[in-house]
Structure formats: structure tokens, C-alpha cells
Amino acid sequence: MLYKRSSQLFAEAEKVIPGGVNSPVRAFKAVGGTPIFVKSAKGAYLYDEDGNRLIDYINSWGPMILGHAYEPVVHAVIEKAKLGTSFGMPTELETQIAALAVAMVPNIDKIRFVNSGTEACMSAVRLARGFTKKDKIIKFAGCYHGHSDSFLIQAGSGAITFGSPNSPGVTAGTAKDTLLARYNDLENVAILIEANKNEIAAIIVEPVAGNMGCIPPNKGFLEGLRQLCTDNGILLIFDEVMTGFRLAAGGVQELLHVTADIVCFGKVIGGGLPVGAFAARAEIMNYLAPLGPVYQAGTLSGNPLAMAAGLAMLQALDSDRTIFKRLEEKTAYLAAGIDKVLKANDVTFTINTIGSMISIHFDAAPVVDFQTAANGDNETFKNFFHGLLQEGIYIAPSAYETWFITDALTYADLDFTIQAIDKVSKTF
Ligand SMILES: *Cc1c(COP(=O)(O)O)cnc(C)c1O
């Protein structure tokens, strides 16, 4: 397949946009080459500016769980747009989507809408700090909670030492309030809590990690975090920006039966429009302005187009809970097919899956945290990525990303993908 016009468009974009993109991973830096420019998308397929059709395993990094240009969402947005696109005043629609979200997700009474997952996580932490009157947070190496300062702390060497900024622009003062722990390592968390007695406001975690590949929690990990938080007056924040309304209607809380104190949403909840949200029981949410002292606001928060898209998406997921089962079956089918061909071609690999999330790591050892995710062979990944692109299959241009299965994918698409992986992995 040729990607000539995409390359030309990228060159033009680079002149006026830093790196040619509005979000770094889109630039293909980790795999080389130039990004694909999309013209349109429908169902499981992307159509690019060169006229290629690609099977899409990224789906806008998660939101399009029912496929691109899903008819009820498109219809809702078009009809809403005719009535005005933003008011900065309350609308009934906001209450409708809030009520539905509260009904679908366990253990939340109230929800506030923002414009991105980043905002949701940033606001959740501020709320946790205000509520507990403590400053520090614990996050896990390899977990991503958006690009706000407190979260841009790299995986350091010692987990008990203070984090150090991994992006210039994050001050040391901010970094010192973020403590780093190893994913799936409860003992590590317990030591951090002990060393920072009565100073920790919250533990924020992706309850199923999806930003270092897909890493499900070990048995007992989330339950252990819950217990440590309860015992030490710490709020447990589940960042379900990726997993919310994806792994179950009620997210990981429902799937794995562990309750969080604050839950963050994004991606699916906006149906493909810019939406984030955070939610908790009333006692915590009432700490937010205008009821409480913790300030949080947004000119376009609860925007009618975004809420219309999100509501149509949640209604679709709420009215047909078999979707989650179907997605899981498709993921399992794909994983089994890939497993078979990679083994037959003597490739060293590990596949992680849960629900509609899947990642392939080119390393034999189990991938359970950031360190083991980083052990994957990146040269093999690059060849894998570009090989699949030539076959018309689009996976994330980084070995640290999860693939997302959508309801629009057919078994024929999955078979085509498995055959393509067979062909590509023969060239390794
Ligand atoms: C994508 C993501 C975010 C950030 O959301 P944005 O909408 O990109 O700001 C935060 N947390 C998790 C777990 C995510 O996957």
C-alpha cells in the first residue's frame, strides 16, 4: 500500500504544528515513518488520504467501542448542532447523561463532566486533596493519567524515593508530592504509605492498566489497594478513562468487584467527542464548587454536542449488555489466532488480554508492570507495525499501547488480521 499523500500532508503539517501533530504518539516517532492522514472512517475501517482502507485496532484510542460513525451518535450530534452548539448554561441533557452514568456505574452518586481524561484525573486529585486535607499521591510507574503536572513522573529507580519530573516544565515542588510505586506490587505500596504516614491523599491507579500495553491486575492487587486505603484514610481513585463503559457497563468496579472512592472517565463516555468526567459518592462530590471549597470549572464543560454524543453511546451500551460479552469473545478469538501463528513462526511473545483490550509483547516473560513491559523487543515491534500497515491493518504506533476491539469488527476482519500477522511474522 502507498502512503504518498499522507507523507506530503505530514510535511505541510510539520511547518505549522509542532511535530506535525496535536498529540505526540500520532507522529510515529517510536516506529519510524510518517503518520497516516485520515479522511473518514466507518465501522471497523479507516479510509486514508491515499484511498487506502485500513482495519482499525485503535479506534481513536478507545472511544469508538461500537465502531466509527456509529449511526445513533452521528444522528444525535447533527440534531443537537441545529439547536446551538454551546450556551455556558445548564441543559436538561446534562442531567440525562449524568443520571444514566450514575445508574450504570456502581458506587457513585454524582458525576461532573469535563472536556478530557486529563482534566478528569487532575480534578479528581485536587478533590481528593481538598477532601482529605493531605498533599501527596501515589501513582504507578507506567500508568497514564493524562498530561497534567502531577502525573508526568517517570519510573524512577527506587520506589521509595521521591519521583523526579520526566518532562521539563514540571517543577520539583510538584514532583515531590507524587510517589511512585510498581504496578501489581502491594508490598511496595505499603512501604510508601508507611514512609509517608498521614500525608497521602490518594492512590490513583488504572485498575486494568492500558498504557503500557494491557496489564490486568494480579489477583488481590486491587483488593489490597482498597484495604490499604481504607485502613489509612486514603482515597482510592480508579482512573477508568480507558476501561470505563468498556470492560463492563460499570467498568472495572463492576467487572472485578472492587470499589473505588473516586472514578475518572473519558474516551467511551464521550462517544468520540471531547469529554471526561469524574464521579464519587455525594459526600465527596459535594466538596466541589459551588457546594464546597474545591474549585473546578469549564467554559465548554457539559457541551451539548459532546453530551448528545455521550448519551447516545451510553444508551446503546446500557440497552444491550451482551455487547461486552461479544467483544470479549472477539478478543479471545483474535488472541488465540495470533498465538497460533506466532508460535508456528517461532516468534518470542506474550499476549495480554482482558475484555476488549489486547496487547502483544515481543518478550517471553509475563508482562505485569512497567519494567516487564519495557523488556519487549522494539525492533521486532517496528517490523510488525510496518508489516501490518502494508497489509492494511492499523495498530498503535508504539509497543506500549493496547489494541481495542470494536463491535464493528467481523470475524472475517479478525481472520484477515490473523493471516496478515502470519505473513508478517514469517519475515522476522
Ligand atoms: C487516555 C487516558 C487519559 C487521558 O485522557 P485524555 O482525554 O487524553 O486527556 C487518562 N487516563 C487514562 C487511563 C487514559 O487511558
The ligand as a Tripos MOL2 file, in Angstrom:
@<TRIPOS>MOLECULE
LIG
   15    15     1     0     0
SMALL
NO_CHARGES

@<TRIPOS>ATOM
      1 C1         -6.3560    8.4400   27.6700 C.3       1 LIG1
      2 C2         -6.1850    8.3760   29.1130 C.ar      1 LIG1
      3 C3         -6.1250    9.5320   29.9080 C.ar      1 LIG1
      4 C4         -6.0860   10.9150   29.3240 C.3       1 LIG1
      5 O1         -7.2450   11.2390   28.6370 O.3       1 LIG1
      6 P1         -7.2000   12.4440   27.5740 P.3       1 LIG1
      7 O2         -8.6150   12.5560   27.1090 O.co2     1 LIG1
      8 O3         -6.2370   12.0110   26.5040 O.co2     1 LIG1
      9 O4         -6.7390   13.6600   28.2710 O.co2     1 LIG1
     10 C5         -6.0820    9.3810   31.2710 C.ar      1 LIG1
     11 N1         -6.0830    8.1690   31.8420 N.ar      1 LIG1
     12 C6         -6.1280    7.0350   31.1120 C.ar      1 LIG1
     13 C7         -6.1480    5.7120   31.8010 C.3       1 LIG1
     14 C8         -6.1590    7.0950   29.7330 C.ar      1 LIG1
     15 O5         -6.1600    5.9660   29.0220 O.3       1 LIG1
@<TRIPOS>BOND
     1     1     2 1
     2     2     3 ar
     3     2    14 ar
     4     3     4 1
     5     3    10 ar
     6     4     5 1
     7     5     6 1
     8     6     7 2
     9     6     8 1
    10     6     9 1
    11    10    11 ar
    12    11    12 ar
    13    12    13 1
    14    12    14 ar
    15    14    15 1
@<TRIPOS>SUBSTRUCTURE
     1 LIG1         1 GROUP 0 **** ****
